[in-house]
Amino acid sequence: MRFIFGLLVGIVLTVGCAYVVDTMHSAPGPDQKEAARMVNWEVVNDNLKGLSTSIQDGWSRLTGHKA
């Protein structure tokens, strides 16, 4: 149980740190170019929405509810 908890905390910390670093370095530099981001957060958001929809559809099929 400790291992799973530690694994989940590590994942959350990794994603959180990547987000913080990306938001801190997104301001244009002296050459007016935007700094490169580590993660394309729009793609992450789209993937999470797709995952959420898939889980909701699966739950609806399991419980017999129609959306």
mmCIF file of the N, C-alpha and C atoms, coordinates in Angstrom:
data_MODEL
# 
_entry.id   MODEL 
# 
loop_
_atom_site.group_PDB 
_atom_site.id 
_atom_site.type_symbol 
_atom_site.label_atom_id 
_atom_site.label_alt_id 
_atom_site.label_comp_id 
_atom_site.label_asym_id 
_atom_site.label_entity_id 
_atom_site.label_seq_id 
_atom_site.pdbx_PDB_ins_code 
_atom_site.Cartn_x 
_atom_site.Cartn_y 
_atom_site.Cartn_z 
_atom_site.occupancy 
_atom_site.B_iso_or_equiv 
_atom_site.pdbx_formal_charge 
_atom_site.auth_seq_id 
_atom_site.auth_comp_id 
_atom_site.auth_asym_id 
_atom_site.auth_atom_id 
_atom_site.pdbx_PDB_model_num 
ATOM 1   N N  . MET A 1 1  ? 0.817   -1.190 0.000   1.00 0.00 ? 1  MET A N  1 
ATOM 2   C CA . MET A 1 1  ? 0.000   0.000  0.000   1.00 0.00 ? 1  MET A CA 1 
ATOM 3   C C  . MET A 1 1  ? 0.868   1.263  0.000   1.00 0.00 ? 1  MET A C  1 
ATOM 4   N N  . ARG A 1 2  ? 1.953   1.226  0.750   1.00 0.00 ? 2  ARG A N  1 
ATOM 5   C CA . ARG A 1 2  ? 2.872   2.368  0.769   1.00 0.00 ? 2  ARG A CA 1 
ATOM 6   C C  . ARG A 1 2  ? 3.468   2.622  -0.600  1.00 0.00 ? 2  ARG A C  1 
ATOM 7   N N  . PHE A 1 3  ? 3.779   1.533  -1.282  1.00 0.00 ? 3  PHE A N  1 
ATOM 8   C CA . PHE A 1 3  ? 4.382   1.657  -2.607  1.00 0.00 ? 3  PHE A CA 1 
ATOM 9   C C  . PHE A 1 3  ? 3.429   2.358  -3.572  1.00 0.00 ? 3  PHE A C  1 
ATOM 10  N N  . ILE A 1 4  ? 2.178   1.935  -3.578  1.00 0.00 ? 4  ILE A N  1 
ATOM 11  C CA . ILE A 1 4  ? 1.191   2.534  -4.480  1.00 0.00 ? 4  ILE A CA 1 
ATOM 12  C C  . ILE A 1 4  ? 0.982   4.002  -4.141  1.00 0.00 ? 4  ILE A C  1 
ATOM 13  N N  . PHE A 1 5  ? 0.887   4.319  -2.846  1.00 0.00 ? 5  PHE A N  1 
ATOM 14  C CA . PHE A 1 5  ? 0.729   5.703  -2.432  1.00 0.00 ? 5  PHE A CA 1 
ATOM 15  C C  . PHE A 1 5  ? 1.934   6.537  -2.859  1.00 0.00 ? 5  PHE A C  1 
ATOM 16  N N  . GLY A 1 6  ? 3.129   6.006  -2.652  1.00 0.00 ? 6  GLY A N  1 
ATOM 17  C CA . GLY A 1 6  ? 4.340   6.716  -3.060  1.00 0.00 ? 6  GLY A CA 1 
ATOM 18  C C  . GLY A 1 6  ? 4.408   6.909  -4.564  1.00 0.00 ? 6  GLY A C  1 
ATOM 19  N N  . LEU A 1 7  ? 3.962   5.914  -5.309  1.00 0.00 ? 7  LEU A N  1 
ATOM 20  C CA . LEU A 1 7  ? 3.942   6.010  -6.767  1.00 0.00 ? 7  LEU A CA 1 
ATOM 21  C C  . LEU A 1 7  ? 2.990   7.112  -7.225  1.00 0.00 ? 7  LEU A C  1 
ATOM 22  N N  . LEU A 1 8  ? 1.809   7.154  -6.635  1.00 0.00 ? 8  LEU A N  1 
ATOM 23  C CA . LEU A 1 8  ? 0.835   8.189  -6.996  1.00 0.00 ? 8  LEU A CA 1 
ATOM 24  C C  . LEU A 1 8  ? 1.332   9.582  -6.619  1.00 0.00 ? 8  LEU A C  1 
ATOM 25  N N  . VAL A 1 9  ? 1.937   9.719  -5.447  1.00 0.00 ? 9  VAL A N  1 
ATOM 26  C CA . VAL A 1 9  ? 2.482   11.011 -5.034  1.00 0.00 ? 9  VAL A CA 1 
ATOM 27  C C  . VAL A 1 9  ? 3.597   11.434 -5.989  1.00 0.00 ? 9  VAL A C  1 
ATOM 28  N N  . GLY A 1 10 ? 4.430   10.512 -6.404  1.00 0.00 ? 10 GLY A N  1 
ATOM 29  C CA . GLY A 1 10 ? 5.507   10.816 -7.346  1.00 0.00 ? 10 GLY A CA 1 
ATOM 30  C C  . GLY A 1 10 ? 4.981   11.290 -8.695  1.00 0.00 ? 10 GLY A C  1 
ATOM 31  N N  . ILE A 1 11 ? 3.926   10.655 -9.173  1.00 0.00 ? 11 ILE A N  1 
ATOM 32  C CA . ILE A 1 11 ? 3.325   11.062 -10.449 1.00 0.00 ? 11 ILE A CA 1 
ATOM 33  C C  . ILE A 1 11 ? 2.760   12.474 -10.341 1.00 0.00 ? 11 ILE A C  1 
ATOM 34  N N  . VAL A 1 12 ? 2.034   12.729 -9.251  1.00 0.00 ? 12 VAL A N  1 
ATOM 35  C CA . VAL A 1 12 ? 1.439   14.058 -9.054  1.00 0.00 ? 12 VAL A CA 1 
ATOM 36  C C  . VAL A 1 12 ? 2.531   15.118 -8.945  1.00 0.00 ? 12 VAL A C  1 
ATOM 37  N N  . LEU A 1 13 ? 3.586   14.832 -8.210  1.00 0.00 ? 13 LEU A N  1 
ATOM 38  C CA . LEU A 1 13 ? 4.683   15.796 -8.079  1.00 0.00 ? 13 LEU A CA 1 
ATOM 39  C C  . LEU A 1 13 ? 5.369   16.051 -9.420  1.00 0.00 ? 13 LEU A C  1 
ATOM 40  N N  . THR A 1 14 ? 5.572   15.023 -10.198 1.00 0.00 ? 14 THR A N  1 
ATOM 41  C CA . THR A 1 14 ? 6.220   15.175 -11.499 1.00 0.00 ? 14 THR A CA 1 
ATOM 42  C C  . THR A 1 14 ? 5.395   16.054 -12.431 1.00 0.00 ? 14 THR A C  1 
ATOM 43  N N  . VAL A 1 15 ? 4.107   15.753 -12.539 1.00 0.00 ? 15 VAL A N  1 
ATOM 44  C CA . VAL A 1 15 ? 3.239   16.541 -13.415 1.00 0.00 ? 15 VAL A CA 1 
ATOM 45  C C  . VAL A 1 15 ? 3.113   17.969 -12.887 1.00 0.00 ? 15 VAL A C  1 
ATOM 46  N N  . GLY A 1 16 ? 2.988   18.115 -11.574 1.00 0.00 ? 16 GLY A N  1 
ATOM 47  C CA . GLY A 1 16 ? 2.882   19.444 -10.979 1.00 0.00 ? 16 GLY A CA 1 
ATOM 48  C C  . GLY A 1 16 ? 4.120   20.285 -11.221 1.00 0.00 ? 16 GLY A C  1 
ATOM 49  N N  . CYS A 1 17 ? 5.283   19.692 -11.059 1.00 0.00 ? 17 CYS A N  1 
ATOM 50  C CA . CYS A 1 17 ? 6.537   20.426 -11.294 1.00 0.00 ? 17 CYS A CA 1 
ATOM 51  C C  . CYS A 1 17 ? 6.679   20.814 -12.764 1.00 0.00 ? 17 CYS A C  1 
ATOM 52  N N  . ALA A 1 18 ? 6.305   19.917 -13.670 1.00 0.00 ? 18 ALA A N  1 
ATOM 53  C CA . ALA A 1 18 ? 6.370   20.236 -15.099 1.00 0.00 ? 18 ALA A CA 1 
ATOM 54  C C  . ALA A 1 18 ? 5.450   21.406 -15.420 1.00 0.00 ? 18 ALA A C  1 
ATOM 55  N N  . TYR A 1 19 ? 4.273   21.418 -14.820 1.00 0.00 ? 19 TYR A N  1 
ATOM 56  C CA . TYR A 1 19 ? 3.335   22.521 -15.063 1.00 0.00 ? 19 TYR A CA 1 
ATOM 57  C C  . TYR A 1 19 ? 3.887   23.844 -14.531 1.00 0.00 ? 19 TYR A C  1 
ATOM 58  N N  . VAL A 1 20 ? 4.447   23.808 -13.334 1.00 0.00 ? 20 VAL A N  1 
ATOM 59  C CA . VAL A 1 20 ? 4.992   25.028 -12.740 1.00 0.00 ? 20 VAL A CA 1 
ATOM 60  C C  . VAL A 1 20 ? 6.150   25.561 -13.577 1.00 0.00 ? 20 VAL A C  1 
ATOM 61  N N  . VAL A 1 21 ? 7.042   24.690 -14.002 1.00 0.00 ? 21 VAL A N  1 
ATOM 62  C CA . VAL A 1 21 ? 8.186   25.114 -14.819 1.00 0.00 ? 21 VAL A CA 1 
ATOM 63  C C  . VAL A 1 21 ? 7.697   25.695 -16.145 1.00 0.00 ? 21 VAL A C  1 
ATOM 64  N N  . ASP A 1 22 ? 6.697   25.061 -16.758 1.00 0.00 ? 22 ASP A N  1 
ATOM 65  C CA . ASP A 1 22 ? 6.171   25.571 -18.029 1.00 0.00 ? 22 ASP A CA 1 
ATOM 66  C C  . ASP A 1 22 ? 5.525   26.936 -17.862 1.00 0.00 ? 22 ASP A C  1 
ATOM 67  N N  . THR A 1 23 ? 4.788   27.145 -16.786 1.00 0.00 ? 23 THR A N  1 
ATOM 68  C CA . THR A 1 23 ? 4.124   28.441 -16.616 1.00 0.00 ? 23 THR A CA 1 
ATOM 69  C C  . THR A 1 23 ? 5.117   29.528 -16.239 1.00 0.00 ? 23 THR A C  1 
ATOM 70  N N  . MET A 1 24 ? 6.208   29.183 -15.581 1.00 0.00 ? 24 MET A N  1 
ATOM 71  C CA . MET A 1 24 ? 7.202   30.183 -15.203 1.00 0.00 ? 24 MET A CA 1 
ATOM 72  C C  . MET A 1 24 ? 8.032   30.632 -16.399 1.00 0.00 ? 24 MET A C  1 
ATOM 73  N N  . HIS A 1 25 ? 8.238   29.778 -17.374 1.00 0.00 ? 25 HIS A N  1 
ATOM 74  C CA . HIS A 1 25 ? 9.114   30.090 -18.508 1.00 0.00 ? 25 HIS A CA 1 
ATOM 75  C C  . HIS A 1 25 ? 8.350   30.422 -19.780 1.00 0.00 ? 25 HIS A C  1 
ATOM 76  N N  . SER A 1 26 ? 7.069   30.735 -19.669 1.00 0.00 ? 26 SER A N  1 
ATOM 77  C CA . SER A 1 26 ? 6.300   30.994 -20.892 1.00 0.00 ? 26 SER A CA 1 
ATOM 78  C C  . SER A 1 26 ? 6.368   32.444 -21.343 1.00 0.00 ? 26 SER A C  1 
ATOM 79  N N  . ALA A 1 27 ? 6.944   33.323 -20.539 1.00 0.00 ? 27 ALA A N  1 
ATOM 80  C CA . ALA A 1 27 ? 7.049   34.734 -20.919 1.00 0.00 ? 27 ALA A CA 1 
ATOM 81  C C  . ALA A 1 27 ? 8.101   34.902 -22.011 1.00 0.00 ? 27 ALA A C  1 
ATOM 82  N N  . PRO A 1 28 ? 7.880   35.815 -22.933 1.00 0.00 ? 28 PRO A N  1 
ATOM 83  C CA . PRO A 1 28 ? 8.863   36.036 -23.995 1.00 0.00 ? 28 PRO A CA 1 
ATOM 84  C C  . PRO A 1 28 ? 10.199  36.520 -23.435 1.00 0.00 ? 28 PRO A C  1 
ATOM 85  N N  . GLY A 1 29 ? 11.251  36.050 -24.028 1.00 0.00 ? 29 GLY A N  1 
ATOM 86  C CA . GLY A 1 29 ? 12.587  36.442 -23.608 1.00 0.00 ? 29 GLY A CA 1 
ATOM 87  C C  . GLY A 1 29 ? 13.006  37.750 -24.258 1.00 0.00 ? 29 GLY A C  1 
ATOM 88  N N  . PRO A 1 30 ? 14.290  38.103 -24.125 1.00 0.00 ? 30 PRO A N  1 
ATOM 89  C CA . PRO A 1 30 ? 14.767  39.369 -24.692 1.00 0.00 ? 30 PRO A CA 1 
ATOM 90  C C  . PRO A 1 30 ? 14.668  39.422 -26.216 1.00 0.00 ? 30 PRO A C  1 
ATOM 91  N N  . ASP A 1 31 ? 14.692  38.278 -26.871 1.00 0.00 ? 31 ASP A N  1 
ATOM 92  C CA . ASP A 1 31 ? 14.587  38.257 -28.325 1.00 0.00 ? 31 ASP A CA 1 
ATOM 93  C C  . ASP A 1 31 ? 13.126  38.132 -28.786 1.00 0.00 ? 31 ASP A C  1 
ATOM 94  N N  . GLN A 1 32 ? 12.185  38.319 -27.859 1.00 0.00 ? 32 GLN A N  1 
ATOM 95  C CA . GLN A 1 32 ? 10.744  38.295 -28.111 1.00 0.00 ? 32 GLN A CA 1 
ATOM 96  C C  . GLN A 1 32 ? 10.243  36.949 -28.630 1.00 0.00 ? 32 GLN A C  1 
ATOM 97  N N  . LYS A 1 33 ? 10.977  35.883 -28.354 1.00 0.00 ? 33 LYS A N  1 
ATOM 98  C CA . LYS A 1 33 ? 10.508  34.545 -28.694 1.00 0.00 ? 33 LYS A CA 1 
ATOM 99  C C  . LYS A 1 33 ? 10.009  33.878 -27.423 1.00 0.00 ? 33 LYS A C  1 
ATOM 100 N N  . GLU A 1 34 ? 8.922   33.163 -27.552 1.00 0.00 ? 34 GLU A N  1 
ATOM 101 C CA . GLU A 1 34 ? 8.384   32.459 -26.390 1.00 0.00 ? 34 GLU A CA 1 
ATOM 102 C C  . GLU A 1 34 ? 9.245   31.233 -26.109 1.00 0.00 ? 34 GLU A C  1 
ATOM 103 N N  . ALA A 1 35 ? 9.527   31.011 -24.852 1.00 0.00 ? 35 ALA A N  1 
ATOM 104 C CA . ALA A 1 35 ? 10.346  29.861 -24.468 1.00 0.00 ? 35 ALA A CA 1 
ATOM 105 C C  . ALA A 1 35 ? 9.598   28.567 -24.795 1.00 0.00 ? 35 ALA A C  1 
ATOM 106 N N  . ALA A 1 36 ? 10.348  27.548 -25.176 1.00 0.00 ? 36 ALA A N  1 
ATOM 107 C CA . ALA A 1 36 ? 9.755   26.263 -25.507 1.00 0.00 ? 36 ALA A CA 1 
ATOM 108 C C  . ALA A 1 36 ? 9.184   25.612 -24.251 1.00 0.00 ? 36 ALA A C  1 
ATOM 109 N N  . ARG A 1 37 ? 8.010   25.052 -24.388 1.00 0.00 ? 37 ARG A N  1 
ATOM 110 C CA . ARG A 1 37 ? 7.377   24.376 -23.267 1.00 0.00 ? 37 ARG A CA 1 
ATOM 111 C C  . ARG A 1 37 ? 7.752   22.898 -23.273 1.00 0.00 ? 37 ARG A C  1 
ATOM 112 N N  . MET A 1 38 ? 7.777   22.299 -22.081 1.00 0.00 ? 38 MET A N  1 
ATOM 113 C CA . MET A 1 38 ? 8.060   20.869 -21.985 1.00 0.00 ? 38 MET A CA 1 
ATOM 114 C C  . MET A 1 38 ? 6.854   20.038 -22.407 1.00 0.00 ? 38 MET A C  1 
ATOM 115 N N  . VAL A 1 39 ? 5.653   20.550 -22.118 1.00 0.00 ? 39 VAL A N  1 
ATOM 116 C CA . VAL A 1 39 ? 4.427   19.790 -22.347 1.00 0.00 ? 39 VAL A CA 1 
ATOM 117 C C  . VAL A 1 39 ? 3.448   20.656 -23.121 1.00 0.00 ? 39 VAL A C  1 
ATOM 118 N N  . ASN A 1 40 ? 2.764   20.061 -24.085 1.00 0.00 ? 40 ASN A N  1 
ATOM 119 C CA . ASN A 1 40 ? 1.689   20.749 -24.792 1.00 0.00 ? 40 ASN A CA 1 
ATOM 120 C C  . ASN A 1 40 ? 0.411   20.520 -23.980 1.00 0.00 ? 40 ASN A C  1 
ATOM 121 N N  . TRP A 1 41 ? 0.062   21.493 -23.149 1.00 0.00 ? 41 TRP A N  1 
ATOM 122 C CA . TRP A 1 41 ? -1.039  21.321 -22.195 1.00 0.00 ? 41 TRP A CA 1 
ATOM 123 C C  . TRP A 1 41 ? -2.394  21.251 -22.881 1.00 0.00 ? 41 TRP A C  1 
ATOM 124 N N  . GLU A 1 42 ? -2.537  21.789 -24.081 1.00 0.00 ? 42 GLU A N  1 
ATOM 125 C CA . GLU A 1 42 ? -3.795  21.664 -24.802 1.00 0.00 ? 42 GLU A CA 1 
ATOM 126 C C  . GLU A 1 42 ? -4.047  20.206 -25.176 1.00 0.00 ? 42 GLU A C  1 
ATOM 127 N N  . VAL A 1 43 ? -3.013  19.502 -25.592 1.00 0.00 ? 43 VAL A N  1 
ATOM 128 C CA . VAL A 1 43 ? -3.137  18.087 -25.932 1.00 0.00 ? 43 VAL A CA 1 
ATOM 129 C C  . VAL A 1 43 ? -3.464  17.272 -24.677 1.00 0.00 ? 43 VAL A C  1 
ATOM 130 N N  . VAL A 1 44 ? -2.823  17.595 -23.571 1.00 0.00 ? 44 VAL A N  1 
ATOM 131 C CA . VAL A 1 44 ? -3.108  16.901 -22.314 1.00 0.00 ? 44 VAL A CA 1 
ATOM 132 C C  . VAL A 1 44 ? -4.568  17.106 -21.933 1.00 0.00 ? 44 VAL A C  1 
ATOM 133 N N  . ASN A 1 45 ? -5.055  18.336 -22.058 1.00 0.00 ? 45 ASN A N  1 
ATOM 134 C CA . ASN A 1 45 ? -6.448  18.629 -21.730 1.00 0.00 ? 45 ASN A CA 1 
ATOM 135 C C  . ASN A 1 45 ? -7.402  17.848 -22.626 1.00 0.00 ? 45 ASN A C  1 
ATOM 136 N N  . ASP A 1 46 ? -7.121  17.803 -23.922 1.00 0.00 ? 46 ASP A N  1 
ATOM 137 C CA . ASP A 1 46 ? -7.969  17.044 -24.848 1.00 0.00 ? 46 ASP A CA 1 
ATOM 138 C C  . ASP A 1 46 ? -7.970  15.561 -24.508 1.00 0.00 ? 46 ASP A C  1 
ATOM 139 N N  . ASN A 1 47 ? -6.804  15.015 -24.171 1.00 0.00 ? 47 ASN A N  1 
ATOM 140 C CA . ASN A 1 47 ? -6.719  13.599 -23.814 1.00 0.00 ? 47 ASN A CA 1 
ATOM 141 C C  . ASN A 1 47 ? -7.483  13.297 -22.530 1.00 0.00 ? 47 ASN A C  1 
ATOM 142 N N  . LEU A 1 48 ? -7.407  14.198 -21.550 1.00 0.00 ? 48 LEU A N  1 
ATOM 143 C CA . LEU A 1 48 ? -8.152  13.990 -20.302 1.00 0.00 ? 48 LEU A CA 1 
ATOM 144 C C  . LEU A 1 48 ? -9.657  14.060 -20.531 1.00 0.00 ? 48 LEU A C  1 
ATOM 145 N N  . LYS A 1 49 ? -10.100 14.965 -21.404 1.00 0.00 ? 49 LYS A N  1 
ATOM 146 C CA . LYS A 1 49 ? -11.527 15.032 -21.724 1.00 0.00 ? 49 LYS A CA 1 
ATOM 147 C C  . LYS A 1 49 ? -11.988 13.749 -22.403 1.00 0.00 ? 49 LYS A C  1 
ATOM 148 N N  . GLY A 1 50 ? -11.172 13.233 -23.324 1.00 0.00 ? 50 GLY A N  1 
ATOM 149 C CA . GLY A 1 50 ? -11.502 11.979 -23.989 1.00 0.00 ? 50 GLY A CA 1 
ATOM 150 C C  . GLY A 1 50 ? -11.544 10.808 -23.013 1.00 0.00 ? 50 GLY A C  1 
ATOM 151 N N  . LEU A 1 51 ? -10.601 10.774 -22.087 1.00 0.00 ? 51 LEU A N  1 
ATOM 152 C CA . LEU A 1 51 ? -10.577 9.719  -21.080 1.00 0.00 ? 51 LEU A CA 1 
ATOM 153 C C  . LEU A 1 51 ? -11.803 9.811  -20.180 1.00 0.00 ? 51 LEU A C  1 
ATOM 154 N N  . SER A 1 52 ? -12.147 11.027 -19.778 1.00 0.00 ? 52 SER A N  1 
ATOM 155 C CA . SER A 1 52 ? -13.317 11.230 -18.924 1.00 0.00 ? 52 SER A CA 1 
ATOM 156 C C  . SER A 1 52 ? -14.591 10.768 -19.626 1.00 0.00 ? 52 SER A C  1 
ATOM 157 N N  . THR A 1 53 ? -14.729 11.119 -20.887 1.00 0.00 ? 53 THR A N  1 
ATOM 158 C CA . THR A 1 53 ? -15.901 10.707 -21.655 1.00 0.00 ? 53 THR A CA 1 
ATOM 159 C C  . THR A 1 53 ? -15.956 9.187  -21.791 1.00 0.00 ? 53 THR A C  1 
ATOM 160 N N  . SER A 1 54 ? -14.821 8.582  -22.034 1.00 0.00 ? 54 SER A N  1 
ATOM 161 C CA . SER A 1 54 ? -14.751 7.133  -22.162 1.00 0.00 ? 54 SER A CA 1 
ATOM 162 C C  . SER A 1 54 ? -15.140 6.436  -20.856 1.00 0.00 ? 54 SER A C  1 
ATOM 163 N N  . ILE A 1 55 ? -14.666 6.962  -19.741 1.00 0.00 ? 55 ILE A N  1 
ATOM 164 C CA . ILE A 1 55 ? -15.003 6.377  -18.439 1.00 0.00 ? 55 ILE A CA 1 
ATOM 165 C C  . ILE A 1 55 ? -16.492 6.542  -18.159 1.00 0.00 ? 55 ILE A C  1 
ATOM 166 N N  . GLN A 1 56 ? -17.047 7.713  -18.473 1.00 0.00 ? 56 GLN A N  1 
ATOM 167 C CA . GLN A 1 56 ? -18.478 7.939  -18.265 1.00 0.00 ? 56 GLN A CA 1 
ATOM 168 C C  . GLN A 1 56 ? -19.314 7.000  -19.126 1.00 0.00 ? 56 GLN A C  1 
ATOM 169 N N  . ASP A 1 57 ? -18.922 6.801  -20.376 1.00 0.00 ? 57 ASP A N  1 
ATOM 170 C CA . ASP A 1 57 ? -19.642 5.880  -21.259 1.00 0.00 ? 57 ASP A CA 1 
ATOM 171 C C  . ASP A 1 57 ? -19.568 4.451  -20.739 1.00 0.00 ? 57 ASP A C  1 
ATOM 172 N N  . GLY A 1 58 ? -18.388 4.045  -20.295 1.00 0.00 ? 58 GLY A N  1 
ATOM 173 C CA . GLY A 1 58 ? -18.223 2.697  -19.744 1.00 0.00 ? 58 GLY A CA 1 
ATOM 174 C C  . GLY A 1 58 ? -19.054 2.498  -18.490 1.00 0.00 ? 58 GLY A C  1 
ATOM 175 N N  . TRP A 1 59 ? -19.075 3.497  -17.619 1.00 0.00 ? 59 TRP A N  1 
ATOM 176 C CA . TRP A 1 59 ? -19.871 3.395  -16.391 1.00 0.00 ? 59 TRP A CA 1 
ATOM 177 C C  . TRP A 1 59 ? -21.366 3.323  -16.725 1.00 0.00 ? 59 TRP A C  1 
ATOM 178 N N  . SER A 1 60 ? -21.781 4.114  -17.719 1.00 0.00 ? 60 SER A N  1 
ATOM 179 C CA . SER A 1 60 ? -23.177 4.075  -18.123 1.00 0.00 ? 60 SER A CA 1 
ATOM 180 C C  . SER A 1 60 ? -23.548 2.698  -18.656 1.00 0.00 ? 60 SER A C  1 
ATOM 181 N N  . ARG A 1 61 ? -22.661 2.079  -19.432 1.00 0.00 ? 61 ARG A N  1 
ATOM 182 C CA . ARG A 1 61 ? -22.940 0.734  -19.945 1.00 0.00 ? 61 ARG A CA 1 
ATOM 183 C C  . ARG A 1 61 ? -22.986 -0.281 -18.820 1.00 0.00 ? 61 ARG A C  1 
ATOM 184 N N  . LEU A 1 62 ? -22.099 -0.148 -17.839 1.00 0.00 ? 62 LEU A N  1 
ATOM 185 C CA . LEU A 1 62 ? -22.078 -1.097 -16.714 1.00 0.00 ? 62 LEU A CA 1 
ATOM 186 C C  . LEU A 1 62 ? -23.329 -0.988 -15.840 1.00 0.00 ? 62 LEU A C  1 
ATOM 187 N N  . THR A 1 63 ? -23.786 0.227  -15.624 1.00 0.00 ? 63 THR A N  1 
ATOM 188 C CA . THR A 1 63 ? -24.928 0.431  -14.727 1.00 0.00 ? 63 THR A CA 1 
ATOM 189 C C  . THR A 1 63 ? -26.265 0.382  -15.461 1.00 0.00 ? 63 THR A C  1 
ATOM 190 N N  . GLY A 1 64 ? -26.234 0.389  -16.785 1.00 0.00 ? 64 GLY A N  1 
ATOM 191 C CA . GLY A 1 64 ? -27.462 0.311  -17.555 1.00 0.00 ? 64 GLY A CA 1 
ATOM 192 C C  . GLY A 1 64 ? -28.143 1.637  -17.781 1.00 0.00 ? 64 GLY A C  1 
ATOM 193 N N  . HIS A 1 65 ? -27.497 2.733  -17.422 1.00 0.00 ? 65 HIS A N  1 
ATOM 194 C CA . HIS A 1 65 ? -28.072 4.060  -17.656 1.00 0.00 ? 65 HIS A CA 1 
ATOM 195 C C  . HIS A 1 65 ? -27.793 4.500  -19.074 1.00 0.00 ? 65 HIS A C  1 
ATOM 196 N N  . LYS A 1 66 ? -28.751 5.203  -19.648 1.00 0.00 ? 66 LYS A N  1 
ATOM 197 C CA . LYS A 1 66 ? -28.551 5.731  -20.998 1.00 0.00 ? 66 LYS A CA 1 
ATOM 198 C C  . LYS A 1 66 ? -28.343 7.227  -20.900 1.00 0.00 ? 66 LYS A C  1 
ATOM 199 N N  . ALA A 1 67 ? -27.330 7.724  -21.615 1.00 0.00 ? 67 ALA A N  1 
ATOM 200 C CA . ALA A 1 67 ? -27.030 9.156  -21.564 1.00 0.00 ? 67 ALA A CA 1 
ATOM 201 C C  . ALA A 1 67 ? -27.873 9.934  -22.525 1.00 0.00 ? 67 ALA A C  1 
# 
